[in-house]
Structure formats: structure tokens, C-alpha cells
Amino acid sequence: MAKHEVTPEQLAKLDEIFAKARAAEKQIENYTQEQVDRMVRCVAWAAGNPKTFQEICWMGVDEAGAGDRNGRYGKRHKILGVLRDALRQKSVGAIETIPEKGITRYGKPAGVITSLIPMTNPELTPIVTAIYALKARDVVVFSPHPRTVKTTNKVVQIMRDALASIGENPDFLQCVSEVNMELVAETMKRCDLIMATGGPAMTKAAHSSGKPAYCSGAGNATMIYDETAIPAEAARNTRISKTSDFGSGCSADGNIIISDAIYDETVKALIAEGGYLATDEERALLKKAMWDEEGHRIVATVAVSPQELCRKAGFEIPADRKFVMVNSEGIGKEFKFSGEKLTTLLTIYKYEGEFENALKMMDEIYKVGGRGHSCGIYSFDEEHIQRLALRAPVTRVMVRQPQSKANAGSAENGMPMTSSMGCGTWGGNQVSENIALKHYMNSTWVARPIMKDQPSEDVLFGEFFDGAVTREQGEVIKF
């Protein structure tokens, strides 16, 4: 984004937005659990009902010029999951009690949130953020991506209208209408907490704002198929993950490491699921179409259909192909296909013999990019699953599941539902978990006296304890 000077008029508009937000904050902080739960249901249905969500999904894809209309709508399950998780939890008053420790925890609002919205989810992320924020009695100012300003403003207006329809203050949710990096920086300065869902530049800006920030990290999802995997099942799940919204999400399968024992059968299964295996010559053409001479990802081939991707590369593929596969040319910064692709293309690797060889490949791939985000495994060998979990520098390991449909939460796993995924210090984030309700709240801890819980020193220090070592005689202070 080019550098822009923030005008006095723009600053005045931000001041007006945040004045409304601060007034709304004083109102919502005293709401009951019943009041916030009603608002959450109201805005979730208004923006997330099938008809409206389809309309705004299609608007988002068309405005950005990236993604797949039907695939984008497929993310609606996250709204249902986030609503499920939010409604099952308390956020007002005493939200947790631990009797044996004499602890009671009370939920409190975080305050005014600035929510930075990605181009790839301009309709979903505002709905998810609104559900969790209203549940926590927060107020949100949304800051859209420059390429999807209209879509994000549209979905926020739908939710504002929904609040007004039940007599609530629409200023609990607001959206800025102008966006550039300088305005985003000004927006972040005025809030109490930042929710930044997006790429490394957004994460860096949020962490440089001087305000607390929850961010997401870059992806480069890598899947291991060991010798116990069922090729047809694994290939089907990879197709589901890779083709969702034309591979726009950072969770989409990017690299597949396949055991030599099932390699040929697996490649056939991937082709049967709609994969197109590019030749070495076609791989070279794809590389030119996806990265410029300085190694930057070319936006025109991000989140496009496999036919469009190959057409831009200079060759045609059959209309029934759903994704493109390239054989590995190596792993490292100089081998672009071992990094994040963000489109309908994945890289396949073969490992020979021992599972350790798959782990070594995985190690090298995450040195290229994607540390902290997610990986997965198709295996029925529990030892292999545990070894990957112990070794992988990621927050999430999905076992026999389509990565992009599972790691942000699913009705078929126990991951907290979200559209924002913390990637730990590996990914430059402060948390290594899915960003969910608890991250939208402050807590007040109340501690009551309990029976003394202090083991003796010989127990605590173990073999290093020496009872003959004492302090020099001095004034004894009794507690």
C-alpha cells in the first residue's frame, strides 16, 4: 500500500467513531448474560442465515477478484460452531469456580476492540468477531482490507441493523469506510485490544501499535501420509481442504509428504479426486506465474481456479480438474513450491523407508515458512502421530481430517471454533491456540483462604536438599 497522509477530516471521522464506541462501551459493560446472548443470536442469524450469507460471500469474492463463491459459502459452518461455543460459556459474573483452591473467576469486558479483517474472509471474520465480542460485552470497530471495503462494511451494517431491530445500540459494532496503512495505524492507537487476522504485515503492524494484540501467523500446511494411511480417504480430504475457496486460506493443504510404500497408489487417488499432475516443464511455467523475479507472490494467481492458474501460466488443463499438483524440486527458500501457495496448487514429496525421513522433510519445510500454524497426518500408527506432535513446530496437528475444515474448529473435533488462529512465538504471536471467547475478556480472580498447601523443603528440593545448611542467626520475623 502506498503511503498516505492522514487528513484532518479523516482524523475527525475516527474521533467520532471512537467517541460513539466509548459511549457504547459504558452501556454494554453492565449487560446481563441473557442480554448478550440474545444479541449474539440476533446478529449471527441476521448476517449468517443461508440467504444473506450467500449474498455477502459472493460479494466478497467478486470484490476481491479472488476465491470461489461456493467454497466461500462453505465456511458458514464456522458461524454455527462459534455460536455453539459462545452460547455454551458464561461471560458475565462468576464464570469459573475452583472450590479446592478457593478461586472464583469473574468475566469482564476487554473494552473497545479494533478488528483488522483479511481479504480472504471479509464477510466471515466480522461475524465471528461480533459473536465473541458481544458475548464478552465488548465494542468493535472493524477495519476492512483495502480490496474488500464494501463487503465488510455491508456485513457490519447488516449486524448494526439487526441490533437496532431489537432495540440495541448499533454502535456496539462500527466499521471504517476508508482504509490505508496510516489510517489503520490511527485506528489501532485508539482501542484497548487489537484482533488482527491476516498476513505478516498486518501482524507486524498490530504488534507495533503499542496496544495488546492477538494475531494470526502465516500458513504452509504440510500433511504426512505414512504407510498405514488409506490413500482414497487421505486424497479425498486433501481435495476438500485444497479446493475450499480456491485454496485462499492459510490452512489449505500445501505440501504432501507420502510414504514410498503407498506413493503410486496415493498419486492415483489424488488424480481420481480431481488432481492434475503437472510436468516438470509445466511446473517451471507455474513458478513464473506465481512468483515474480524478486520472489514475491503474484496476486493475480492467488485463490484462482486450477484452470485459471494454468491459463495464466501458459497452458490448458481439463475442465474437470479441481487442483494442480507439482513434484518437489527441493526444499528450501530457493525452492518456491516448498512455501505457502495460497491457491489451488500443492506440492508432493516422497519419503523413503523410516518415518523419521518424513519428519526430516517436515522440519525442512517449516524452515521455509508456516512455523506455528498447522500440519496434519494420515496414519493409524499412534506412535507416528505422537512423534509428529512432539516434533512439529506448529500449534495444530490434525489427524485424518481435511486441514482447512478442521484446524479452526469442526463439529467433528474438539478444537475451539474461530476464524483467527494464534501461532505462538513460532509465528510471531503471543498465543498458540485458536482465538476464541476467552481472548475477548478480562478476568478478575478472587482468592479465599484454604488449608495450607506448602510441601516441606526436603520434598520440594529432592536430592539437592541439605538440612544442615541453615541461615545465619538474625532477627526472626514471624508470619
MIMI-596142 format. One record per residue (C-alpha): residue number from 1; residue in one letter; chain; x, y, z. Coordinates in nm, 4 decimals, always signed. Layout:
<nodes>
   num   residu   chaine         px         py         pz
   NUM        a        A          X          Y          Z
...
</nodes>
This chain:
<nodes>
   num   residu   chaine         px         py         pz
     1        m        A    +0.0000    +0.0000    +0.0000
     2        a        A    +0.1289    +0.3441    -0.0881
     3        k        A    +0.1942    +0.5819    +0.1976
     4        h        A    -0.0877    +0.8288    +0.2621
     5        e        A    -0.1051    +1.1323    +0.4857
     6        v        A    -0.3991    +1.1148    +0.7249
     7        t        A    -0.6116    +1.4223    +0.6681
     8        p        A    -0.7749    +1.6281    +0.9447
     9        e        A    -1.1130    +1.5179    +0.8084
    10        q        A    -1.0171    +1.1512    +0.8396
    11        l        A    -0.8922    +1.2012    +1.1938
    12        a        A    -1.2136    +1.3803    +1.2838
    13        k        A    -1.4145    +1.0874    +1.1470
    14        l        A    -1.2102    +0.8402    +1.3543
    15        d        A    -1.2587    +1.0575    +1.6614
    16        e        A    -1.6340    +1.0470    +1.6006
    17        i        A    -1.6370    +0.6685    +1.5592
    18        f        A    -1.4419    +0.6101    +1.8776
    19        a        A    -1.6459    +0.8622    +2.0740
    20        k        A    -1.9509    +0.6549    +1.9842
    21        a        A    -1.7619    +0.3368    +2.0721
    22        r        A    -1.6634    +0.4682    +2.4151
    23        a        A    -2.0214    +0.5725    +2.4876
    24        a        A    -2.1448    +0.2303    +2.3780
    25        e        A    -1.8808    +0.0643    +2.5962
    26        k        A    -2.0309    +0.2255    +2.9064
    27        q        A    -2.3696    +0.0861    +2.8123
    28        i        A    -2.2822    -0.2739    +2.7269
    29        e        A    -2.0471    -0.3338    +3.0215
    30        n        A    -2.3469    -0.3668    +3.2536
    31        y        A    -2.5478    -0.6066    +3.0377
    32        t        A    -2.6705    -0.9381    +3.1757
    33        q        A    -2.5873    -1.2784    +3.0353
    34        e        A    -2.9357    -1.3022    +2.8872
    35        q        A    -2.8991    -0.9681    +2.7097
    36        v        A    -2.5677    -1.0508    +2.5445
    37        d        A    -2.6801    -1.3994    +2.4447
    38        r        A    -2.9863    -1.2516    +2.2736
    39        m        A    -2.7736    -1.0020    +2.0811
    40        v        A    -2.5311    -1.2744    +1.9764
    41        r        A    -2.8105    -1.4886    +1.8352
    42        c        A    -2.9636    -1.1864    +1.6618
    43        v        A    -2.6530    -1.0690    +1.4731
    44        a        A    -2.5420    -1.4252    +1.3931
    45        w        A    -2.8737    -1.5032    +1.2240
    46        a        A    -2.9026    -1.1656    +1.0506
    47        a        A    -2.5640    -1.1969    +0.8783
    48        g        A    -2.5243    -1.5738    +0.8856
    49        n        A    -2.8608    -1.7007    +0.7644
    50        p        A    -2.8199    -1.9010    +0.4403
    51        k        A    -2.9635    -1.6386    +0.2034
    52        t        A    -2.7790    -1.3369    +0.3416
    53        f        A    -2.4502    -1.5165    +0.3962
    54        q        A    -2.4508    -1.6409    +0.0373
    55        e        A    -2.5075    -1.2871    -0.0880
    56        i        A    -2.2229    -1.1365    +0.1112
    57        c        A    -1.9903    -1.4288    +0.0295
    58        w        A    -2.0453    -1.3758    -0.3403
    59        m        A    -1.9972    -1.0036    -0.2927
    60        g        A    -1.6663    -1.0657    -0.1153
    61        v        A    -1.5343    -1.2965    -0.3872
    62        d        A    -1.6393    -1.0579    -0.6646
    63        e        A    -1.4980    -0.7509    -0.4921
    64        a        A    -1.1602    -0.9106    -0.4182
    65        g        A    -1.1362    -1.0898    -0.7512
    66        a        A    -1.0154    -1.3971    -0.5617
    67        g        A    -1.1743    -1.7045    -0.4125
    68        d        A    -1.4643    -1.9294    -0.5063
    69        r        A    -1.8274    -1.8325    -0.4500
    70        n        A    -1.9453    -2.1782    -0.3445
    71        g        A    -1.6322    -2.2516    -0.1472
    72        r        A    -1.6618    -1.9245    +0.0425
    73        y        A    -2.0174    -2.0090    +0.1436
    74        g        A    -1.8890    -2.3438    +0.2725
    75        k        A    -1.7283    -2.1565    +0.5618
    76        r        A    -2.0720    -2.0927    +0.7112
    77        h        A    -2.0195    -2.3920    +0.9420
    78        k        A    -1.7781    -2.1747    +1.1404
    79        i        A    -2.0587    -1.9337    +1.2285
    80        l        A    -2.2616    -2.2233    +1.3653
    81        g        A    -1.9631    -2.3556    +1.5594
    82        v        A    -1.8643    -2.0187    +1.7044
    83        l        A    -2.2239    -1.9558    +1.8100
    84        r        A    -2.2338    -2.3019    +1.9691
    85        d        A    -1.9130    -2.2401    +2.1650
    86        a        A    -2.0150    -1.8887    +2.2720
    87        l        A    -2.3588    -1.9887    +2.3970
    88        r        A    -2.2186    -2.2793    +2.5996
    89        q        A    -1.9968    -2.0479    +2.8054
    90        k        A    -2.0589    -1.7843    +3.0681
    91        s        A    -1.9142    -1.4377    +3.0211
    92        v        A    -2.0955    -1.2313    +3.2875
    93        g        A    -2.0390    -1.2583    +3.6622
    94        a        A    -1.8704    -1.5655    +3.8087
    95        i        A    -1.7593    -1.7665    +3.5063
    96        e        A    -1.5395    -2.0239    +3.6833
    97        t        A    -1.5167    -2.1650    +4.0353
    98        i        A    -1.2419    -2.3926    +4.1693
    99        p        A    -1.3554    -2.4850    +4.5232
   100        e        A    -1.0451    -2.6801    +4.6240
   101        k        A    -0.8307    -2.3752    +4.5537
   102        g        A    -1.0762    -2.1192    +4.6859
   103        i        A    -1.0737    -1.9475    +4.3482
   104        t        A    -1.3590    -1.7731    +4.1698
   105        r        A    -1.3037    -1.6018    +3.8360
   106        y        A    -1.5242    -1.3185    +3.7131
   107        g        A    -1.5542    -1.2227    +3.3464
   108        k        A    -1.5038    -0.8601    +3.2466
   109        p        A    -1.5078    -0.6871    +2.9057
   110        a        A    -1.1831    -0.6163    +2.7231
   111        g        A    -1.3226    -0.2793    +2.6104
   112        v        A    -1.3098    -0.1360    +2.2595
   113        i        A    -1.1602    -0.3695    +2.0021
   114        t        A    -1.0091    -0.2803    +1.6659
   115        s        A    -1.0627    -0.5778    +1.4363
   116        l        A    -0.8454    -0.5968    +1.1235
   117        i        A    -1.0235    -0.8004    +0.8552
   118        p        A    -0.8475    -1.0074    +0.5844
   119        m        A    -0.9286    -1.0011    +0.2140
   120        t        A    -0.9913    -1.3763    +0.2204
   121        n        A    -1.2678    -1.3605    +0.4834
   122        p        A    -1.4247    -1.0140    +0.4590
   123        e        A    -1.7671    -1.1498    +0.5490
   124        l        A    -1.6941    -1.4383    +0.7875
   125        t        A    -1.4394    -1.2795    +1.0218
   126        p        A    -1.6610    -0.9813    +1.1162
   127        i        A    -1.9452    -1.2172    +1.2096
   128        v        A    -1.7188    -1.4390    +1.4202
   129        t        A    -1.5620    -1.1366    +1.5889
   130        a        A    -1.9030    -0.9823    +1.6575
   131        i        A    -2.0305    -1.3020    +1.8219
   132        y        A    -1.7368    -1.3337    +2.0589
   133        a        A    -1.7093    -0.9578    +2.1252
   134        l        A    -2.0762    -0.9030    +2.2067
   135        k        A    -2.0734    -1.2153    +2.4218
   136        a        A    -1.7820    -1.0652    +2.6163
   137        r        A    -1.9555    -0.7209    +2.6339
   138        d        A    -1.7005    -0.5576    +2.4073
   139        v        A    -1.7482    -0.2928    +2.1397
   140        v        A    -1.5836    -0.3369    +1.7978
   141        v        A    -1.4508    -0.1014    +1.5319
   142        f        A    -1.3827    -0.3040    +1.2163
   143        s        A    -1.1060    -0.2072    +0.9758
   144        p        A    -1.1526    -0.3759    +0.6353
   145        h        A    -0.8905    -0.4896    +0.3877
   146        p        A    -0.8488    -0.2301    +0.1095
   147        r        A    -0.9636    -0.4793    -0.1550
   148        t        A    -1.2874    -0.5700    +0.0277
   149        v        A    -1.4014    -0.2489    +0.1943
   150        k        A    -1.7548    -0.2678    +0.0538
   151        t        A    -1.8127    -0.6264    +0.1630
   152        t        A    -1.7002    -0.5764    +0.5205
   153        n        A    -1.8985    -0.2556    +0.5545
   154        k        A    -2.2010    -0.4380    +0.4163
   155        v        A    -2.1871    -0.7226    +0.6688
   156        v        A    -2.1254    -0.4834    +0.9597
   157        q        A    -2.4234    -0.2724    +0.8511
   158        i        A    -2.6404    -0.5856    +0.8442
   159        m        A    -2.5395    -0.6599    +1.2028
   160        r        A    -2.5930    -0.2970    +1.3080
   161        d        A    -2.9423    -0.3037    +1.1613
   162        a        A    -3.0105    -0.6288    +1.3451
   163        l        A    -2.9086    -0.4739    +1.6769
   164        a        A    -3.1301    -0.1732    +1.6130
   165        s        A    -3.4237    -0.4002    +1.5263
   166        i        A    -3.4256    -0.5387    +1.8812
   167        g        A    -3.3749    -0.2021    +2.0470
   168        e        A    -2.9998    -0.2306    +2.0997
   169        n        A    -2.7333    +0.0274    +2.0247
   170        p        A    -2.5954    -0.0306    +1.6725
   171        d        A    -2.2741    +0.1444    +1.7770
   172        f        A    -2.1683    -0.1704    +1.9568
   173        l        A    -2.0383    -0.2570    +1.6058
   174        q        A    -1.8917    +0.0026    +1.3682
   175        c        A    -1.6816    -0.0083    +1.0520
   176        v        A    -1.4452    +0.2448    +0.8962
   177        s        A    -1.5144    +0.3276    +0.5324
   178        e        A    -1.1674    +0.4449    +0.4270
   179        v        A    -0.8588    +0.2265    +0.4571
   180        n        A    -0.4851    +0.2721    +0.4187
   181        m        A    -0.1954    +0.1713    +0.6415
   182        e        A    -0.1739    +0.5110    +0.8083
   183        l        A    -0.5456    +0.5132    +0.8907
   184        v        A    -0.5229    +0.1573    +1.0201
   185        a        A    -0.2396    +0.2666    +1.2491
   186        e        A    -0.4537    +0.5525    +1.3797
   187        t        A    -0.7449    +0.3154    +1.4348
   188        m        A    -0.5264    +0.0799    +1.6370
   189        k        A    -0.3984    +0.3627    +1.8575
   190        r        A    -0.7489    +0.4380    +1.9832
   191        c        A    -0.8584    +0.0911    +2.1016
   192        d        A    -0.7962    -0.1294    +2.4050
   193        l        A    -0.7320    -0.4536    +2.2166
   194        i        A    -0.6486    -0.5491    +1.8573
   195        m        A    -0.7717    -0.8607    +1.6785
   196        a        A    -0.5584    -0.8911    +1.3646
   197        t        A    -0.6467    -1.1703    +1.1254
   198        g        A    -0.4193    -1.1606    +0.8229
   199        g        A    -0.0658    -1.1894    +0.6942
   200        p        A    +0.2760    -1.0988    +0.8373
   201        a        A    +0.2464    -0.7272    +0.7515
   202        m        A    -0.0767    -0.6988    +0.9469
   203        t        A    +0.0720    -0.8897    +1.2401
   204        k        A    +0.3778    -0.6639    +1.2461
   205        a        A    +0.1637    -0.3504    +1.2342
   206        a        A    -0.0575    -0.4735    +1.5176
   207        h        A    +0.2353    -0.5657    +1.7408
   208        s        A    +0.3986    -0.2297    +1.6658
   209        s        A    +0.0901    -0.0329    +1.7658
   210        g        A    +0.1666    -0.0220    +2.1357
   211        k        A    -0.1636    -0.1918    +2.2165
   212        p        A    -0.2301    -0.5553    +2.3188
   213        a        A    -0.2911    -0.7632    +2.0068
   214        y        A    -0.3990    -1.1139    +1.9160
   215        c        A    -0.2724    -1.2059    +1.5716
   216        s        A    -0.2579    -1.4944    +1.3287
   217        g        A    +0.0535    -1.6317    +1.1626
   218        a        A    +0.1296    -1.7384    +0.8074
   219        g        A    +0.0403    -2.0900    +0.6994
   220        n        A    +0.2066    -2.3613    +0.4937
   221        a        A    +0.0080    -2.6671    +0.5939
   222        t        A    +0.2061    -2.9858    +0.5472
   223        m        A    +0.0465    -3.3301    +0.5556
   224        i        A    +0.2215    -3.6624    +0.6081
   225        y        A    +0.0756    -3.9827    +0.4589
   226        d        A    +0.2529    -4.2739    +0.6282
   227        e        A    +0.2375    -4.6367    +0.5149
   228        t        A    -0.0765    -4.7037    +0.7220
   229        a        A    -0.2787    -4.4284    +0.5545
   230        i        A    -0.5779    -4.5129    +0.3385
   231        p        A    -0.4907    -4.3367    +0.0099
   232        a        A    -0.8513    -4.2846    -0.1041
   233        e        A    -0.9535    -4.1289    +0.2302
   234        a        A    -0.6445    -3.9082    +0.2520
   235        a        A    -0.6783    -3.7915    -0.1087
   236        r        A    -1.0448    -3.7066    -0.0620
   237        n        A    -0.9727    -3.4969    +0.2477
   238        t        A    -0.6830    -3.3210    +0.0760
   239        r        A    -0.9078    -3.2331    -0.2164
   240        i        A    -1.1690    -3.0925    +0.0234
   241        s        A    -0.9039    -2.8867    +0.2043
   242        k        A    -0.7138    -2.7686    -0.1037
   243        t        A    -1.0150    -2.6649    -0.3109
   244        s        A    -1.2088    -2.4804    -0.0390
   245        d        A    -1.2409    -2.1191    -0.1591
   246        f        A    -0.9762    -2.1922    -0.4249
   247        g        A    -0.7100    -2.2532    -0.1604
   248        s        A    -0.7249    -1.8959    -0.0305
   249        g        A    -0.6930    -1.9940    +0.3336
   250        c        A    -0.3611    -2.0336    +0.5112
   251        s        A    -0.4913    -2.3682    +0.6419
   252        a        A    -0.5248    -2.5319    +0.2999
   253        d        A    -0.3004    -2.8316    +0.2318
   254        g        A    +0.0186    -2.7059    +0.0705
   255        n        A    +0.2677    -2.9910    +0.0949
   256        i        A    +0.2029    -3.3658    +0.0951
   257        i        A    +0.4794    -3.5983    +0.2191
   258        i        A    +0.3944    -3.9538    +0.1084
   259        s        A    +0.5490    -4.2860    +0.2118
   260        d        A    +0.7117    -4.4732    -0.0745
   261        a        A    +0.5049    -4.7783    +0.0303
   262        i        A    +0.1823    -4.6083    -0.0840
   263        y        A    +0.3167    -4.3348    -0.3111
   264        d        A    +0.1975    -4.4609    -0.6500
   265        e        A    -0.1444    -4.5591    -0.5165
   266        t        A    -0.1818    -4.2217    -0.3455
   267        v        A    -0.0941    -4.0209    -0.6551
   268        k        A    -0.3559    -4.2196    -0.8470
   269        a        A    -0.6072    -4.1466    -0.5710
   270        l        A    -0.5276    -3.7740    -0.5839
   271        i        A    -0.5781    -3.7756    -0.9604
   272        a        A    -0.9066    -3.9624    -0.9132
   273        e        A    -1.0154    -3.6831    -0.6766
   274        g        A    -0.9537    -3.4235    -0.9453
   275        g        A    -0.5829    -3.3539    -0.9213
   276        y        A    -0.3755    -3.2602    -1.2257
   277        l        A    -0.0103    -3.3673    -1.2051
   278        a        A    +0.1971    -3.1059    -1.3865
   279        t        A    +0.5026    -3.1987    -1.5866
   280        d        A    +0.8415    -3.0529    -1.4993
   281        e        A    +0.8045    -2.8068    -1.7884
   282        e        A    +0.4603    -2.7005    -1.6658
   283        r        A    +0.5960    -2.6643    -1.3124
   284        a        A    +0.8508    -2.4132    -1.4426
   285        l        A    +0.5728    -2.2162    -1.6137
   286        l        A    +0.3637    -2.2196    -1.2956
   287        k        A    +0.6562    -2.0891    -1.0956
   288        k        A    +0.6856    -1.7850    -1.3252
   289        a        A    +0.3127    -1.7236    -1.2972
   290        m        A    +0.3094    -1.7437    -0.9178
   291        w        A    +0.6256    -1.5564    -0.8130
   292        d        A    +0.7978    -1.2512    -0.9569
   293        e        A    +1.1725    -1.2229    -1.0064
   294        e        A    +1.2178    -1.0954    -0.6506
   295        g        A    +1.0280    -1.3908    -0.5073
   296        h        A    +0.7065    -1.2056    -0.4221
   297        r        A    +0.3771    -1.3865    -0.4674
   298        i        A    +0.1886    -1.2549    -0.7730
   299        v        A    -0.1615    -1.1518    -0.6634
   300        a        A    -0.3229    -1.2419    -0.9966
   301        t        A    -0.2728    -1.6137    -0.9272
   302        v        A    -0.3810    -1.6109    -0.5620
   303        a        A    -0.7026    -1.8040    -0.4902
   304        v        A    -0.7939    -1.8795    -0.8509
   305        s        A    -0.9330    -2.1936    -1.0127
   306        p        A    -0.6798    -2.4510    -1.1354
   307        q        A    -0.7849    -2.3779    -1.4946
   308        e        A    -0.7238    -2.0047    -1.4470
   309        l        A    -0.3939    -2.0702    -1.2706
   310        c        A    -0.2650    -2.2870    -1.5553
   311        r        A    -0.4008    -2.0498    -1.8189
   312        k        A    -0.2030    -1.7655    -1.6647
   313        a        A    +0.0995    -1.9936    -1.6698
   314        g        A    +0.0535    -2.0541    -2.0419
   315        f        A    -0.1079    -2.3967    -2.0734
   316        e        A    -0.4509    -2.5567    -2.0504
   317        i        A    -0.5826    -2.8359    -1.8283
   318        p        A    -0.9138    -3.0266    -1.8487
   319        a        A    -1.2232    -2.8529    -1.7135
   320        d        A    -1.2899    -3.1302    -1.4609
   321        r        A    -0.9610    -3.0851    -1.2748
   322        k        A    -1.0044    -2.9406    -0.9251
   323        f        A    -0.6438    -2.8737    -0.8183
   324        v        A    -0.2884    -2.8886    -0.9510
   325        m        A    -0.0004    -3.0972    -0.8153
   326        v        A    +0.3702    -3.0438    -0.8761
   327        n        A    +0.6508    -3.2794    -0.7848
   328        s        A    +0.9016    -3.1389    -0.5409
   329        e        A    +1.2109    -2.9815    -0.6911
   330        g        A    +1.3689    -2.9498    -0.3457
   331        i        A    +1.3080    -2.7931    -0.0065
   332        g        A    +1.4430    -2.4518    +0.0887
   333        k        A    +1.3936    -2.0796    +0.0417
   334        e        A    +1.5197    -2.1102    -0.3163
   335        f        A    +1.2548    -2.3727    -0.3948
   336        k        A    +0.9349    -2.1677    -0.4051
   337        f        A    +0.6985    -2.4634    -0.4173
   338        s        A    +0.8033    -2.5667    -0.0652
   339        g        A    +0.6498    -2.2437    +0.0683
   340        e        A    +0.2923    -2.1201    +0.1015
   341        k        A    +0.0969    -2.1205    -0.2247
   342        l        A    -0.2458    -1.9693    -0.1359
   343        t        A    -0.4125    -2.1146    -0.4429
   344        t        A    -0.5322    -2.4431    -0.5926
   345        l        A    -0.1856    -2.5993    -0.6114
   346        l        A    +0.0022    -2.8344    -0.3802
   347        t        A    +0.3470    -2.9915    -0.3801
   348        i        A    +0.4017    -3.3659    -0.3397
   349        y        A    +0.7080    -3.5329    -0.1881
   350        k        A    +0.8096    -3.8964    -0.1491
   351        y        A    +0.9913    -4.0194    +0.1593
   352        e        A    +1.1798    -4.3469    +0.1611
   353        g        A    +1.1696    -4.6026    +0.4404
   354        e        A    +1.1561    -4.4888    +0.8029
   355        f        A    +0.9038    -4.2377    +0.9362
   356        e        A    +1.1975    -4.0302    +1.0589
   357        n        A    +1.2643    -3.9388    +0.6962
   358        a        A    +0.9160    -3.7858    +0.6713
   359        l        A    +0.9816    -3.5872    +0.9889
   360        k        A    +1.3093    -3.4570    +0.8480
   361        m        A    +1.1293    -3.3324    +0.5364
   362        m        A    +0.8668    -3.1714    +0.7569
   363        d        A    +1.1407    -2.9996    +0.9592
   364        e        A    +1.2937    -2.8501    +0.6453
   365        i        A    +0.9604    -2.7338    +0.5026
   366        y        A    +0.8783    -2.5378    +0.8180
   367        k        A    +1.2158    -2.3680    +0.7984
   368        v        A    +1.0888    -2.2222    +0.4708
   369        g        A    +0.7623    -2.0942    +0.6201
   370        g        A    +0.4486    -2.1703    +0.8145
   371        r        A    +0.6029    -2.2315    +1.1557
   372        g        A    +0.3423    -2.2202    +1.4282
   373        h        A    +0.0349    -2.2679    +1.2128
   374        s        A    -0.0659    -2.6281    +1.1430
   375        c        A    +0.0182    -2.9641    +0.9962
   376        g        A    -0.1520    -3.2993    +0.9735
   377        i        A    -0.1105    -3.6699    +0.9361
   378        y        A    -0.2953    -3.9578    +0.7751
   379        s        A    -0.1938    -4.2515    +0.9898
   380        f        A    -0.3320    -4.5235    +1.2138
   381        d        A    +0.0032    -4.5636    +1.3895
   382        e        A    -0.0297    -4.3889    +1.7269
   383        e        A    +0.3463    -4.3733    +1.7709
   384        h        A    +0.3825    -4.1841    +1.4427
   385        i        A    +0.1104    -3.9402    +1.5456
   386        q        A    +0.2793    -3.8757    +1.8797
   387        r        A    +0.6216    -3.8344    +1.7192
   388        l        A    +0.4840    -3.5737    +1.4811
   389        a        A    +0.3106    -3.3909    +1.7668
   390        l        A    +0.6345    -3.3826    +1.9667
   391        r        A    +0.8441    -3.2713    +1.6701
   392        a        A    +0.6358    -3.0302    +1.4614
   393        p        A    +0.6856    -2.6567    +1.5307
   394        v        A    +0.3121    -2.5907    +1.4950
   395        t        A    +0.0124    -2.5181    +1.7149
   396        r        A    -0.2266    -2.7653    +1.5491
   397        v        A    -0.1880    -3.1232    +1.4279
   398        m        A    -0.4953    -3.2618    +1.2531
   399        v        A    -0.5246    -3.6408    +1.2399
   400        r        A    -0.7050    -3.7860    +0.9352
   401        q        A    -0.9080    -3.4682    +0.8702
   402        p        A    -0.9279    -3.2085    +0.5914
   403        q        A    -0.6945    -2.9455    +0.7316
   404        s        A    -0.8749    -2.6280    +0.6253
   405        k        A    -1.2081    -2.7617    +0.7525
   406        a        A    -1.0725    -2.8885    +1.0845
   407        n        A    -0.7984    -2.6793    +1.2444
   408        a        A    -1.0209    -2.3752    +1.3072
   409        g        A    -1.2750    -2.5985    +1.4761
   410        s        A    -1.5199    -2.8541    +1.3455
   411        a        A    -1.8347    -3.0294    +1.4620
   412        e        A    -1.6233    -3.3446    +1.4381
   413        n        A    -1.3295    -3.2402    +1.6575
   414        g        A    -1.2830    -3.0525    +1.9825
   415        m        A    -1.0871    -2.7528    +1.8557
   416        p        A    -1.2359    -2.4169    +1.9628
   417        m        A    -1.4244    -2.2622    +1.6707
   418        t        A    -1.2645    -1.9494    +1.5267
   419        s        A    -1.1619    -1.7620    +1.2152
   420        s        A    -0.8375    -1.6389    +1.3780
   421        m        A    -0.5572    -1.8747    +1.4713
   422        g        A    -0.2725    -1.7833    +1.7018
   423        c        A    +0.0561    -1.9451    +1.6021
   424        g        A    +0.2666    -1.8959    +1.9137
   425        t        A    +0.6120    -1.7457    +1.9172
   426        w        A    +0.6922    -1.9580    +1.6099
   427        g        A    +0.4570    -1.7358    +1.4081
   428        g        A    +0.5231    -1.4114    +1.5926
   429        n        A    +0.2062    -1.4430    +1.8034
   430        q        A    +0.1531    -1.4350    +2.1784
   431        v        A    -0.0759    -1.7380    +2.1997
   432        s        A    -0.0519    -2.0849    +2.0481
   433        e        A    -0.4206    -2.1651    +2.0259
   434        n        A    -0.7372    -2.0716    +1.8405
   435        i        A    -0.8534    -1.7189    +1.9234
   436        a        A    -1.1885    -1.7666    +2.0980
   437        l        A    -1.4135    -1.6164    +2.3662
   438        k        A    -1.1607    -1.6124    +2.6491
   439        h        A    -0.9297    -1.3895    +2.4461
   440        y        A    -1.2021    -1.1241    +2.4228
   441        m        A    -1.2292    -1.0949    +2.8013
   442        n        A    -1.0514    -0.9696    +3.1082
   443        s        A    -1.0711    -1.1714    +3.4302
   444        t        A    -1.0903    -1.0793    +3.7968
   445        w        A    -0.9623    -1.3552    +4.0251
   446        v        A    -1.0998    -1.3774    +4.3792
   447        a        A    -0.8984    -1.5941    +4.6195
   448        r        A    -1.0355    -1.7136    +4.9542
   449        p        A    -0.8283    -1.8787    +5.2303
   450        i        A    -0.7760    -2.2548    +5.2004
   451        m        A    -0.5930    -2.5159    +5.4074
   452        k        A    -0.2205    -2.4508    +5.3868
   453        d        A    -0.0703    -2.6061    +5.0743
   454        q        A    +0.3078    -2.5955    +5.1153
   455        p        A    +0.5151    -2.9165    +5.0852
   456        s        A    +0.8216    -2.9467    +5.3064
   457        e        A    +1.1572    -2.8328    +5.1725
   458        d        A    +1.3018    -3.1842    +5.1510
   459        v        A    +1.0109    -3.2789    +4.9257
   460        l        A    +1.0449    -2.9691    +4.7121
   461        f        A    +1.4226    -2.9761    +4.6652
   462        g        A    +1.4519    -3.3546    +4.6499
   463        e        A    +1.8051    -3.4914    +4.6215
   464        f        A    +1.9529    -3.1419    +4.6402
   465        f        A    +1.8148    -3.0638    +4.9855
   466        d        A    +2.0655    -3.0488    +5.2711
   467        g        A    +1.9105    -2.9941    +5.6126
   468        a        A    +2.2478    -2.8998    +5.7581
   469        v        A    +2.2517    -2.5766    +5.5591
   470        t        A    +2.0888    -2.3001    +5.7641
   471        r        A    +2.0788    -1.9250    +5.7584
   472        e        A    +2.2982    -1.7108    +5.9832
   473        q        A    +2.1335    -1.6132    +6.3104
   474        g        A    +1.9459    -1.2873    +6.2820
   475        e        A    +1.6206    -1.1307    +6.3696
   476        v        A    +1.3419    -1.3835    +6.3271
   477        i        A    +1.0391    -1.2488    +6.1507
   478        k        A    +0.7226    -1.4424    +6.2217
   479        f        A    +0.4342    -1.4536    +5.9786
</nodes>
